[in-house]
Amino acid sequence: MQLTLELKKAIENKAFASIATHLGNGEIQNHLMWVDYKDNSLLINTEKGRKKTSNIRNNNSITLVVFEPSAMYSSWEIRGRVIEIIEDKTANEHIDKLSRRYTNHPYAREDDVSWDEAGIKDRELWIIKVDRLNSMIRPQAKSDPE
């Protein structure tokens, strides 16, 4: 499924995503995350060993809600599946790219400090195939109170 131009622009403009994964007991776990895309796949980057990493290995279905940063009443609900998990240095390099977008510096350190010197835990990158995209764009929605 093709990602919309509006969704891609929102992500490039530092949109956050709420992601939902399945716990083994039938409950849902939610997290607020940075989000990225490549072509028509969404990308989520997380620290190895988190509960959500085992959740996604047990059940690869995932739902995300991405919020338009400049108009929080506009959002996208995306349902899909994690079709690939990248666990090499590519994931560490990707979190630096995301951190520069969201914070203007590399992840959890300053520019002159290496990944190893900072003692940062390794990351993994989820490639998400979008099965369903529900757009809730509301041009009339206002973020500021009247």
N, CA, C and O atoms as a GROMACS GRO file, in nm:
protein
  584
    1MET      N    1   0.084  -0.117   0.000
    1MET     CA    2   0.000   0.000   0.000
    1MET      C    3   0.089   0.124   0.000
    1MET      O    4   0.193   0.127   0.065
    2GLN      N    5   0.047   0.224  -0.072
    2GLN     CA    6   0.126   0.346  -0.086
    2GLN      C    7   0.100   0.443   0.030
    2GLN      O    8  -0.014   0.466   0.069
    3LEU      N    9   0.208   0.498   0.084
    3LEU     CA   10   0.196   0.601   0.188
    3LEU      C   11   0.158   0.732   0.121
    3LEU      O   12   0.204   0.762   0.011
    4THR      N   13   0.074   0.811   0.186
    4THR     CA   14   0.032   0.939   0.129
    4THR      C   15   0.143   1.043   0.144
    4THR      O   16   0.226   1.034   0.234
    5LEU      N   17   0.141   1.140   0.056
    5LEU     CA   18   0.237   1.250   0.063
    5LEU      C   19   0.222   1.326   0.194
    5LEU      O   20   0.321   1.367   0.254
    6GLU      N   21   0.098   1.345   0.240
    6GLU     CA   22   0.074   1.417   0.367
    6GLU      C   23   0.136   1.343   0.485
    6GLU      O   24   0.194   1.405   0.574
    7LEU      N   25   0.125   1.210   0.486
    7LEU     CA   26   0.184   1.130   0.592
    7LEU      C   27   0.336   1.142   0.588
    7LEU      O   28   0.400   1.161   0.692
    8LYS      N   29   0.394   1.131   0.471
    8LYS     CA   30   0.540   1.143   0.459
    8LYS      C   31   0.587   1.280   0.507
    8LYS      O   32   0.689   1.290   0.576
    9LYS      N   33   0.515   1.385   0.470
    9LYS     CA   34   0.552   1.521   0.514
    9LYS      C   35   0.543   1.533   0.665
    9LYS      O   36   0.629   1.595   0.727
   10ALA      N   37   0.439   1.475   0.725
   10ALA     CA   38   0.425   1.481   0.871
   10ALA      C   39   0.543   1.411   0.938
   10ALA      O   40   0.598   1.462   1.036
   11ILE      N   41   0.582   1.295   0.887
   11ILE     CA   42   0.696   1.223   0.944
   11ILE      C   43   0.823   1.305   0.931
   11ILE      O   44   0.901   1.314   1.026
   12GLU      N   45   0.844   1.365   0.815
   12GLU     CA   46   0.963   1.450   0.796
   12GLU      C   47   0.960   1.573   0.887
   12GLU      O   48   1.064   1.632   0.916
   13ASN      N   49   0.841   1.611   0.933
   13ASN     CA   50   0.823   1.727   1.020
   13ASN      C   51   0.818   1.686   1.168
   13ASN      O   52   0.757   1.756   1.250
   14LYS      N   53   0.882   1.574   1.203
   14LYS     CA   54   0.898   1.529   1.341
   14LYS      C   55   0.770   1.476   1.404
   14LYS      O   56   0.747   1.496   1.523
   15ALA      N   57   0.686   1.409   1.324
   15ALA     CA   58   0.567   1.346   1.379
   15ALA      C   59   0.606   1.234   1.474
   15ALA      O   60   0.708   1.166   1.455
   16PHE      N   61   0.524   1.215   1.576
   16PHE     CA   62   0.540   1.100   1.665
   16PHE      C   63   0.436   0.996   1.628
   16PHE      O   64   0.331   1.027   1.572
   17ALA      N   65   0.467   0.871   1.661
   17ALA     CA   66   0.373   0.762   1.638
   17ALA      C   67   0.348   0.690   1.770
   17ALA      O   68   0.440   0.666   1.848
   18SER      N   69   0.224   0.658   1.793
   18SER     CA   70   0.189   0.566   1.901
   18SER      C   71   0.182   0.428   1.836
   18SER      O   72   0.107   0.407   1.741
   19ILE      N   73   0.262   0.335   1.889
   19ILE     CA   74   0.260   0.200   1.831
   19ILE      C   75   0.198   0.104   1.931
   19ILE      O   76   0.216   0.117   2.052
   20ALA      N   77   0.125   0.008   1.879
   20ALA     CA   78   0.061  -0.094   1.962
   20ALA      C   79   0.108  -0.231   1.917
   20ALA      O   80   0.101  -0.266   1.799
   21THR      N   81   0.158  -0.309   2.014
   21THR     CA   82   0.198  -0.448   1.989
   21THR      C   83   0.120  -0.538   2.084
   21THR      O   84   0.064  -0.491   2.183
   22HIS      N   85   0.116  -0.666   2.052
   22HIS     CA   86   0.040  -0.762   2.131
   22HIS      C   87   0.128  -0.827   2.238
   22HIS      O   88   0.236  -0.878   2.208
   23LEU      N   89   0.081  -0.825   2.362
   23LEU     CA   90   0.144  -0.903   2.467
   23LEU      C   91   0.096  -1.047   2.455
   23LEU      O   92  -0.007  -1.073   2.391
   24GLY      N   93   0.166  -1.140   2.512
   24GLY     CA   94   0.128  -1.280   2.501
   24GLY      C   95  -0.004  -1.315   2.567
   24GLY      O   96  -0.063  -1.418   2.534
   25ASN      N   97  -0.052  -1.233   2.659
   25ASN     CA   98  -0.176  -1.263   2.732
   25ASN      C   99  -0.300  -1.203   2.667
   25ASN      O  100  -0.407  -1.203   2.727
   26GLY      N  101  -0.286  -1.151   2.545
   26GLY     CA  102  -0.400  -1.093   2.476
   26GLY      C  103  -0.415  -0.943   2.494
   26GLY      O  104  -0.496  -0.880   2.427
   27GLU      N  105  -0.338  -0.886   2.584
   27GLU     CA  106  -0.342  -0.741   2.604
   27GLU      C  107  -0.259  -0.670   2.498
   27GLU      O  108  -0.179  -0.732   2.428
   28ILE      N  109  -0.280  -0.539   2.488
   28ILE     CA  110  -0.207  -0.455   2.393
   28ILE      C  111  -0.112  -0.366   2.472
   28ILE      O  112  -0.148  -0.315   2.578
   29GLN      N  113   0.009  -0.346   2.420
   29GLN     CA  114   0.106  -0.255   2.480
   29GLN      C  115   0.129  -0.140   2.383
   29GLN      O  116   0.148  -0.162   2.264
   30ASN      N  117   0.128  -0.017   2.435
   30ASN     CA  118   0.147   0.103   2.352
   30ASN      C  119   0.275   0.176   2.391
   30ASN      O  120   0.317   0.174   2.506
   31HIS      N  121   0.335   0.240   2.290
   31HIS     CA  122   0.455   0.322   2.311
   31HIS      C  123   0.448   0.442   2.219
   31HIS      O  124   0.397   0.433   2.107
   32LEU      N  125   0.499   0.554   2.264
   32LEU     CA  126   0.514   0.671   2.180
   32LEU      C  127   0.657   0.666   2.124
   32LEU      O  128   0.754   0.656   2.199
   33MET      N  129   0.669   0.673   1.990
   33MET     CA  130   0.798   0.650   1.926
   33MET      C  131   0.824   0.753   1.817
   33MET      O  132   0.732   0.814   1.762
   34TRP      N  133   0.952   0.771   1.787
   34TRP     CA  134   0.990   0.838   1.663
   34TRP      C  135   0.955   0.741   1.550
   34TRP      O  136   0.954   0.619   1.569
   35VAL      N  137   0.927   0.796   1.433
   35VAL     CA  138   0.888   0.713   1.320
   35VAL      C  139   0.957   0.763   1.195
   35VAL      O  140   0.991   0.881   1.183
   36ASP      N  141   0.978   0.672   1.102
   36ASP     CA  142   1.041   0.706   0.975
   36ASP      C  143   0.975   0.623   0.866
   36ASP      O  144   0.892   0.536   0.894
   37TYR      N  145   1.012   0.649   0.742
   37TYR     CA  146   0.962   0.570   0.631
   37TYR      C  147   1.072   0.554   0.528
   37TYR      O  148   1.166   0.634   0.521
   38LYS      N  149   1.058   0.451   0.448
   38LYS     CA  150   1.142   0.430   0.331
   38LYS      C  151   1.052   0.372   0.225
   38LYS      O  152   0.992   0.266   0.244
   39ASP      N  153   1.043   0.441   0.112
   39ASP     CA  154   0.951   0.402   0.006
   39ASP      C  155   0.810   0.397   0.065
   39ASP      O  156   0.759   0.500   0.111
   40ASN      N  157   0.746   0.281   0.065
   40ASN     CA  158   0.611   0.269   0.120
   40ASN      C  159   0.606   0.182   0.245
   40ASN      O  160   0.501   0.129   0.280
   41SER      N  161   0.721   0.170   0.312
   41SER     CA  162   0.727   0.099   0.439
   41SER      C  163   0.750   0.200   0.551
   41SER      O  164   0.818   0.301   0.532
   42LEU      N  165   0.694   0.172   0.667
   42LEU     CA  166   0.725   0.252   0.786
   42LEU      C  167   0.840   0.186   0.860
   42LEU      O  168   0.860   0.065   0.851
   43LEU      N  169   0.914   0.266   0.934
   43LEU     CA  170   1.031   0.218   1.008
   43LEU      C  171   1.017   0.259   1.154
   43LEU      O  172   0.988   0.374   1.185
   44ILE      N  173   1.039   0.163   1.242
   44ILE     CA  174   1.046   0.189   1.385
   44ILE      C  175   1.180   0.138   1.434
   44ILE      O  176   1.222   0.028   1.398
   45ASN      N  177   1.247   0.218   1.515
   45ASN     CA  178   1.378   0.185   1.568
   45ASN      C  179   1.367   0.176   1.718
   45ASN      O  180   1.318   0.269   1.783
   46THR      N  181   1.412   0.065   1.776
   46THR     CA  182   1.401   0.047   1.920
   46THR      C  183   1.526  -0.023   1.975
   46THR      O  184   1.601  -0.086   1.901
   47GLU      N  185   1.545  -0.010   2.103
   47GLU     CA  186   1.656  -0.075   2.170
   47GLU      C  187   1.632  -0.225   2.175
   47GLU      O  188   1.521  -0.270   2.203
   48LYS      N  189   1.737  -0.302   2.149
   48LYS     CA  190   1.726  -0.447   2.159
   48LYS      C  191   1.691  -0.487   2.302
   48LYS      O  192   1.735  -0.424   2.398
   49GLY      N  193   1.612  -0.592   2.315
   49GLY     CA  194   1.581  -0.648   2.446
   49GLY      C  195   1.461  -0.586   2.516
   49GLY      O  196   1.428  -0.628   2.628
   50ARG      N  197   1.396  -0.490   2.458
   50ARG     CA  198   1.275  -0.431   2.518
   50ARG      C  199   1.158  -0.530   2.506
   50ARG      O  200   1.161  -0.620   2.422
   51LYS      N  201   1.056  -0.511   2.589
   51LYS     CA  202   0.940  -0.599   2.585
   51LYS      C  203   0.874  -0.597   2.447
   51LYS      O  204   0.831  -0.701   2.397
   52LYS      N  205   0.867  -0.479   2.384
   52LYS     CA  206   0.804  -0.471   2.253
   52LYS      C  207   0.879  -0.552   2.149
   52LYS      O  208   0.820  -0.596   2.050
   53THR      N  209   1.011  -0.574   2.168
   53THR     CA  210   1.086  -0.654   2.071
   53THR      C  211   1.046  -0.801   2.078
   53THR      O  212   1.039  -0.869   1.976
   54SER      N  213   1.018  -0.851   2.198
   54SER     CA  214   0.969  -0.990   2.207
   54SER      C  215   0.824  -0.997   2.163
   54SER      O  216   0.782  -1.096   2.102
   55ASN      N  217   0.745  -0.893   2.192
   55ASN     CA  218   0.606  -0.891   2.145
   55ASN      C  219   0.600  -0.909   1.994
   55ASN      O  220   0.523  -0.990   1.944
   56ILE      N  221   0.682  -0.832   1.921
   56ILE     CA  222   0.673  -0.831   1.775
   56ILE      C  223   0.724  -0.962   1.715
   56ILE      O  224   0.684  -1.000   1.605
   57ARG      N  225   0.812  -1.031   1.786
   57ARG     CA  226   0.859  -1.161   1.738
   57ARG      C  227   0.753  -1.269   1.759
   57ARG      O  228   0.746  -1.366   1.683
   58ASN      N  229   0.669  -1.252   1.861
   58ASN     CA  230   0.561  -1.348   1.888
   58ASN      C  231   0.439  -1.322   1.801
   58ASN      O  232   0.364  -1.415   1.770
   59ASN      N  233   0.418  -1.197   1.764
   59ASN     CA  234   0.303  -1.159   1.680
   59ASN      C  235   0.347  -1.035   1.603
   59ASN      O  236   0.360  -0.927   1.661
   60ASN      N  237   0.368  -1.050   1.473
   60ASN     CA  238   0.429  -0.941   1.396
   60ASN      C  239   0.329  -0.833   1.353
   60ASN      O  240   0.368  -0.739   1.284
   61SER      N  241   0.202  -0.844   1.393
   61SER     CA  242   0.106  -0.739   1.357
   61SER      C  243   0.127  -0.618   1.448
   61SER      O  244   0.161  -0.632   1.565
   62ILE      N  245   0.106  -0.501   1.390
   62ILE     CA  246   0.132  -0.376   1.461
   62ILE      C  247   0.034  -0.270   1.411
   62ILE      O  248  -0.004  -0.268   1.294
   63THR      N  249  -0.006  -0.183   1.501
   63THR     CA  250  -0.087  -0.067   1.464
   63THR      C  251  -0.013   0.057   1.510
   63THR      O  252   0.041   0.062   1.620
   64LEU      N  253  -0.012   0.158   1.423
   64LEU     CA  254   0.050   0.286   1.456
   64LEU      C  255  -0.053   0.396   1.434
   64LEU      O  256  -0.135   0.389   1.343
   65VAL      N  257  -0.047   0.497   1.518
   65VAL     CA  258  -0.120   0.620   1.494
   65VAL      C  259  -0.014   0.729   1.487
   65VAL      O  260   0.059   0.753   1.584
   66VAL      N  261  -0.007   0.796   1.373
   66VAL     CA  262   0.089   0.904   1.351
   66VAL      C  263   0.012   1.035   1.358
   66VAL      O  264  -0.090   1.052   1.291
   67PHE      N  265   0.062   1.127   1.440
   67PHE     CA  266  -0.004   1.255   1.462
   67PHE      C  267   0.066   1.366   1.385
   67PHE      O  268   0.188   1.379   1.391
   68GLU      N  269  -0.012   1.447   1.314
   68GLU     CA  270   0.042   1.564   1.244
   68GLU      C  271   0.092   1.663   1.349
   68GLU      O  272   0.013   1.710   1.431
   69PRO      N  273   0.222   1.696   1.350
   69PRO     CA  274   0.277   1.782   1.454
   69PRO      C  275   0.212   1.920   1.464
   69PRO      O  276   0.201   1.975   1.573
   70SER      N  277   0.170   1.975   1.351
   70SER     CA  278   0.114   2.110   1.353
   70SER      C  279  -0.038   2.112   1.366
   70SER      O  280  -0.098   2.219   1.375
   71ALA      N  281  -0.101   1.995   1.369
   71ALA     CA  282  -0.248   1.986   1.381
   71ALA      C  283  -0.282   1.851   1.443
   71ALA      O  284  -0.314   1.756   1.371
   72MET      N  285  -0.275   1.842   1.574
   72MET     CA  286  -0.287   1.713   1.642
   72MET      C  287  -0.420   1.642   1.622
   72MET      O  288  -0.430   1.523   1.652
   73TYR      N  289  -0.523   1.710   1.572
   73TYR     CA  290  -0.649   1.643   1.542
   73TYR      C  291  -0.644   1.574   1.406
   73TYR      O  292  -0.739   1.504   1.369
   74SER      N  293  -0.537   1.592   1.334
   74SER     CA  294  -0.516   1.520   1.208
   74SER      C  295  -0.417   1.407   1.234
   74SER      O  296  -0.312   1.428   1.294
   75SER      N  297  -0.452   1.288   1.187
   75SER     CA  298  -0.367   1.172   1.215
   75SER      C  299  -0.393   1.063   1.111
   75SER      O  300  -0.482   1.074   1.027
   76TRP      N  301  -0.312   0.961   1.120
   76TRP     CA  302  -0.324   0.844   1.034
   76TRP      C  303  -0.317   0.721   1.122
   76TRP      O  304  -0.229   0.710   1.208
   77GLU      N  305  -0.408   0.628   1.101
   77GLU     CA  306  -0.400   0.497   1.165
   77GLU      C  307  -0.348   0.401   1.060
   77GLU      O  308  -0.403   0.390   0.951
   78ILE      N  309  -0.241   0.331   1.095
   78ILE     CA  310  -0.178   0.238   1.002
   78ILE      C  311  -0.178   0.100   1.066
   78ILE      O  312  -0.131   0.083   1.179
   79ARG      N  313  -0.228   0.003   0.995
   79ARG     CA  314  -0.223  -0.136   1.040
   79ARG      C  315  -0.133  -0.212   0.946
   79ARG      O  316  -0.143  -0.199   0.823
   80GLY      N  317  -0.046  -0.292   1.003
   80GLY     CA  318   0.046  -0.365   0.919
   80GLY      C  319   0.117  -0.475   0.993
   80GLY      O  320   0.074  -0.520   1.099
   81ARG      N  321   0.229  -0.518   0.933
   81ARG     CA  322   0.308  -0.627   0.988
   81ARG      C  323   0.455  -0.593   0.978
   81ARG      O  324   0.500  -0.536   0.879
   82VAL      N  325   0.530  -0.630   1.080
   82VAL     CA  326   0.675  -0.617   1.073
   82VAL      C  327   0.724  -0.733   0.987
   82VAL      O  328   0.713  -0.850   1.025
   83ILE      N  329   0.778  -0.699   0.870
   83ILE     CA  330   0.820  -0.804   0.776
   83ILE      C  331   0.970  -0.830   0.780
   83ILE      O  332   1.018  -0.928   0.724
   84GLU      N  333   1.043  -0.741   0.847
   84GLU     CA  334   1.189  -0.760   0.858
   84GLU      C  335   1.237  -0.687   0.982
   84GLU      O  336   1.189  -0.579   1.016
   85ILE      N  337   1.334  -0.748   1.049
   85ILE     CA  338   1.399  -0.686   1.165
   85ILE      C  339   1.548  -0.680   1.134
   85ILE      O  340   1.612  -0.784   1.114
   86ILE      N  341   1.603  -0.561   1.130
   86ILE     CA  342   1.744  -0.541   1.102
   86ILE      C  343   1.815  -0.519   1.235
   86ILE      O  344   1.780  -0.429   1.310
   87GLU      N  345   1.916  -0.603   1.263
   87GLU     CA  346   1.982  -0.600   1.392
   87GLU      C  347   2.131  -0.566   1.384
   87GLU      O  348   2.203  -0.581   1.482
   88ASP      N  349   2.176  -0.522   1.268
   88ASP     CA  350   2.318  -0.488   1.256
   88ASP      C  351   2.339  -0.338   1.278
   88ASP      O  352   2.249  -0.269   1.325
   89LYS      N  353   2.456  -0.290   1.245
   89LYS     CA  354   2.491  -0.149   1.269
   89LYS      C  355   2.402  -0.052   1.191
   89LYS      O  356   2.396   0.067   1.224
   90THR      N  357   2.333  -0.102   1.089
   90THR     CA  358   2.240  -0.018   1.014
   90THR      C  359   2.136   0.042   1.108
   90THR      O  360   2.098   0.159   1.093
   91ALA      N  361   2.090  -0.036   1.206
   91ALA     CA  362   1.990   0.013   1.302
   91ALA      C  363   2.049   0.124   1.389
   91ALA      O  364   1.981   0.223   1.418
   92ASN      N  365   2.175   0.109   1.432
   92ASN     CA  366   2.240   0.214   1.511
   92ASN      C  367   2.258   0.341   1.429
   92ASN      O  368   2.236   0.451   1.480
   93GLU      N  369   2.296   0.326   1.303
   93GLU     CA  370   2.311   0.444   1.217
   93GLU      C  371   2.176   0.512   1.193
   93GLU      O  372   2.168   0.634   1.184
   94HIS      N  373   2.072   0.432   1.182
   94HIS     CA  374   1.938   0.488   1.158
   94HIS      C  375   1.890   0.570   1.278
   94HIS      O  376   1.828   0.675   1.259
   95ILE      N  377   1.916   0.524   1.400
   95ILE     CA  378   1.870   0.601   1.517
   95ILE      C  379   1.943   0.734   1.524
   95ILE      O  380   1.888   0.833   1.572
   96ASP      N  381   2.067   0.738   1.478
   96ASP     CA  382   2.137   0.867   1.471
   96ASP      C  383   2.068   0.961   1.372
   96ASP      O  384   2.053   1.080   1.399
   97LYS      N  385   2.026   0.907   1.257
   97LYS     CA  386   1.953   0.988   1.159
   97LYS      C  387   1.824   1.042   1.222
   97LYS      O  388   1.794   1.161   1.209
   98LEU      N  389   1.749   0.955   1.288
   98LEU     CA  390   1.624   0.999   1.353
   98LEU      C  391   1.651   1.102   1.463
   98LEU      O  392   1.579   1.201   1.474
   99SER      N  393   1.753   1.078   1.543
   99SER     CA  394   1.785   1.170   1.651
   99SER      C  395   1.821   1.307   1.597
   99SER      O  396   1.784   1.409   1.655
  100ARG      N  397   1.893   1.310   1.486
  100ARG     CA  398   1.925   1.441   1.425
  100ARG      C  399   1.796   1.511   1.380
  100ARG      O  400   1.786   1.633   1.392
  101ARG      N  401   1.700   1.436   1.329
  101ARG     CA  402   1.573   1.496   1.289
  101ARG      C  403   1.499   1.551   1.410
  101ARG      O  404   1.451   1.665   1.408
  102TYR      N  405   1.489   1.472   1.516
  102TYR     CA  406   1.406   1.509   1.631
  102TYR      C  407   1.477   1.597   1.733
  102TYR      O  408   1.412   1.677   1.800
  103THR      N  409   1.611   1.583   1.747
  103THR     CA  410   1.682   1.656   1.853
  103THR      C  411   1.800   1.739   1.805
  103THR      O  412   1.859   1.814   1.883
  104ASN      N  413   1.834   1.729   1.677
  104ASN     CA  414   1.946   1.802   1.617
  104ASN      C  415   2.084   1.756   1.663
  104ASN      O  416   2.181   1.830   1.648
  105HIS      N  417   2.094   1.636   1.718
  105HIS     CA  418   2.227   1.579   1.749
  105HIS      C  419   2.217   1.427   1.745
  105HIS      O  420   2.106   1.373   1.743
  106PRO      N  421   2.331   1.357   1.743
  106PRO     CA  422   2.327   1.211   1.738
  106PRO      C  423   2.256   1.154   1.861
  106PRO      O  424   2.238   1.224   1.961
  107TYR      N  425   2.216   1.031   1.852
  107TYR     CA  426   2.140   0.968   1.959
  107TYR      C  427   2.219   0.957   2.089
  107TYR      O  428   2.326   0.897   2.092
  108ALA      N  429   2.166   1.014   2.196
  108ALA     CA  430   2.214   0.998   2.335
  108ALA      C  431   2.360   1.037   2.356
  108ALA      O  432   2.427   0.983   2.445
  109ARG      N  433   2.409   1.130   2.274
  109ARG     CA  434   2.547   1.174   2.292
  109ARG      C  435   2.570   1.299   2.209
  109ARG      O  436   2.483   1.341   2.132
  110GLU      N  437   2.686   1.358   2.225
  110GLU     CA  438   2.724   1.476   2.146
  110GLU      C  439   2.795   1.431   2.019
  110GLU      O  440   2.832   1.314   2.006
  111ASP      N  441   2.815   1.524   1.927
  111ASP     CA  442   2.875   1.491   1.797
  111ASP      C  443   3.012   1.426   1.807
  111ASP      O  444   3.044   1.338   1.727
  112ASP      N  445   3.093   1.465   1.903
  112ASP     CA  446   3.230   1.415   1.910
  112ASP      C  447   3.245   1.287   1.993
  112ASP      O  448   3.358   1.243   2.017
  113VAL      N  449   3.135   1.228   2.037
  113VAL     CA  450   3.140   1.107   2.118
  113VAL      C  451   3.091   0.990   2.034
  113VAL      O  452   2.985   0.996   1.972
  114SER      N  453   3.172   0.882   2.032
  114SER     CA  454   3.134   0.765   1.951
  114SER      C  455   3.026   0.684   2.021
  114SER      O  456   3.002   0.699   2.141
  115TRP      N  457   2.962   0.597   1.944
  115TRP     CA  458   2.859   0.507   1.996
  115TRP      C  459   2.917   0.423   2.109
  115TRP      O  460   2.854   0.410   2.214
  116ASP      N  461   3.036   0.364   2.088
  116ASP     CA  462   3.098   0.279   2.189
  116ASP      C  463   3.139   0.358   2.313
  116ASP      O  464   3.120   0.311   2.426
  117GLU      N  465   3.194   0.478   2.294
  117GLU     CA  466   3.234   0.561   2.408
  117GLU      C  467   3.114   0.597   2.496
  117GLU      O  468   3.126   0.606   2.618
  118ALA      N  469   2.999   0.616   2.435
  118ALA     CA  470   2.878   0.653   2.510
  118ALA      C  471   2.814   0.532   2.578
  118ALA      O  472   2.728   0.549   2.665
  119GLY      N  473   2.854   0.411   2.540
  119GLY     CA  474   2.799   0.290   2.602
  119GLY      C  475   2.651   0.268   2.573
  119GLY      O  476   2.577   0.220   2.658
  120ILE      N  477   2.609   0.304   2.453
  120ILE     CA  478   2.468   0.293   2.416
  120ILE      C  479   2.439   0.149   2.373
  120ILE      O  480   2.519   0.087   2.303
  121LYS      N  481   2.325   0.097   2.416
  121LYS     CA  482   2.285  -0.038   2.377
  121LYS      C  483   2.249  -0.039   2.228
  121LYS      O  484   2.199   0.059   2.174
  122ASP      N  485   2.277  -0.153   2.165
  122ASP     CA  486   2.248  -0.168   2.023
  122ASP      C  487   2.098  -0.161   1.996
  122ASP      O  488   2.016  -0.189   2.084
  123ARG      N  489   2.064  -0.123   1.875
  123ARG     CA  490   1.927  -0.101   1.830
  123ARG      C  491   1.885  -0.207   1.730
  123ARG      O  492   1.967  -0.282   1.678
  124GLU      N  493   1.754  -0.212   1.705
  124GLU     CA  494   1.702  -0.290   1.594
  124GLU      C  495   1.601  -0.205   1.520
  124GLU      O  496   1.534  -0.119   1.578
  125LEU      N  497   1.591  -0.229   1.391
  125LEU     CA  498   1.506  -0.150   1.302
  125LEU      C  499   1.399  -0.241   1.243
  125LEU      O  500   1.428  -0.343   1.181
  126TRP      N  501   1.273  -0.201   1.264
  126TRP     CA  502   1.160  -0.278   1.212
  126TRP      C  503   1.114  -0.219   1.080
  126TRP      O  504   1.091  -0.098   1.069
  127ILE      N  505   1.101  -0.303   0.980
  127ILE     CA  506   1.044  -0.264   0.851
  127ILE      C  507   0.898  -0.310   0.854
  127ILE      O  508   0.869  -0.428   0.871
  128ILE      N  509   0.807  -0.214   0.838
  128ILE     CA  510   0.664  -0.242   0.851
  128ILE      C  511   0.596  -0.231   0.715
  128ILE      O  512   0.601  -0.126   0.651
  129LYS      N  513   0.534  -0.339   0.674
  129LYS     CA  514   0.452  -0.339   0.552
  129LYS      C  515   0.313  -0.290   0.592
  129LYS      O  516   0.250  -0.344   0.683
  130VAL      N  517   0.267  -0.188   0.523
  130VAL     CA  518   0.137  -0.128   0.552
  130VAL      C  519   0.028  -0.208   0.481
  130VAL      O  520   0.030  -0.222   0.359
  131ASP      N  521  -0.068  -0.259   0.560
  131ASP     CA  522  -0.181  -0.332   0.504
  131ASP      C  523  -0.305  -0.243   0.492
  131ASP      O  524  -0.387  -0.262   0.403
  132ARG      N  525  -0.317  -0.148   0.584
  132ARG     CA  526  -0.433  -0.060   0.584
  132ARG      C  527  -0.391   0.077   0.636
  132ARG      O  528  -0.315   0.088   0.732
  133LEU      N  529  -0.441   0.180   0.570
  133LEU     CA  530  -0.409   0.318   0.607
  133LEU      C  531  -0.539   0.397   0.614
  133LEU      O  532  -0.608   0.416   0.514
  134ASN      N  533  -0.571   0.444   0.733
  134ASN     CA  534  -0.690   0.526   0.754
  134ASN      C  535  -0.646   0.669   0.781
  134ASN      O  536  -0.581   0.697   0.882
  135SER      N  537  -0.680   0.757   0.691
  135SER     CA  538  -0.642   0.897   0.703
  135SER      C  539  -0.751   0.973   0.776
  135SER      O  540  -0.869   0.962   0.742
  136MET      N  541  -0.712   1.048   0.877
  136MET     CA  542  -0.806   1.130   0.953
  136MET      C  543  -0.761   1.276   0.948
  136MET      O  544  -0.748   1.342   1.051
  137ILE      N  545  -0.738   1.324   0.827
  137ILE     CA  546  -0.692   1.460   0.806
  137ILE      C  547  -0.811   1.554   0.818
  137ILE      O  548  -0.913   1.537   0.751
  138ARG      N  549  -0.797   1.652   0.902
  138ARG     CA  550  -0.904   1.749   0.924
  138ARG      C  551  -0.850   1.889   0.904
  138ARG      O  552  -0.800   1.949   0.999
  139PRO      N  553  -0.857   1.941   0.784
  139PRO     CA  554  -0.802   2.075   0.758
  139PRO      C  555  -0.862   2.183   0.845
  139PRO      O  556  -0.798   2.283   0.874
  140GLN      N  557  -0.986   2.163   0.888
  140GLN     CA  558  -1.051   2.263   0.971
  140GLN      C  559  -1.007   2.252   1.117
  140GLN      O  560  -1.036   2.343   1.196
  141ALA      N  561  -0.940   2.145   1.155
  141ALA     CA  562  -0.899   2.128   1.294
  141ALA      C  563  -0.795   2.232   1.331
  141ALA      O  564  -0.705   2.264   1.254
  142LYS      N  565  -0.810   2.285   1.451
  142LYS     CA  566  -0.718   2.387   1.498
  142LYS      C  567  -0.644   2.336   1.621
  142LYS      O  568  -0.705   2.278   1.712
  143SER      N  569  -0.514   2.356   1.624
  143SER     CA  570  -0.436   2.318   1.739
  143SER      C  571  -0.444   2.422   1.849
  143SER      O  572  -0.431   2.390   1.967
  144ASP      N  573  -0.466   2.549   1.810
  144ASP     CA  574  -0.471   2.657   1.908
  144ASP      C  575  -0.615   2.680   1.952
  144ASP      O  576  -0.706   2.675   1.869
  145PRO      N  577  -0.637   2.705   2.081
  145PRO     CA  578  -0.773   2.735   2.125
  145PRO      C  579  -0.821   2.866   2.064
  145PRO      O  580  -0.742   2.955   2.036
  146GLU      N  581  -0.953   2.877   2.045
  146GLU     CA  582  -1.010   2.999   1.987
  146GLU      C  583  -1.023   3.108   2.093
  146GLU      O  584  -1.069   3.218   2.063
   0.00000   0.00000   0.00000
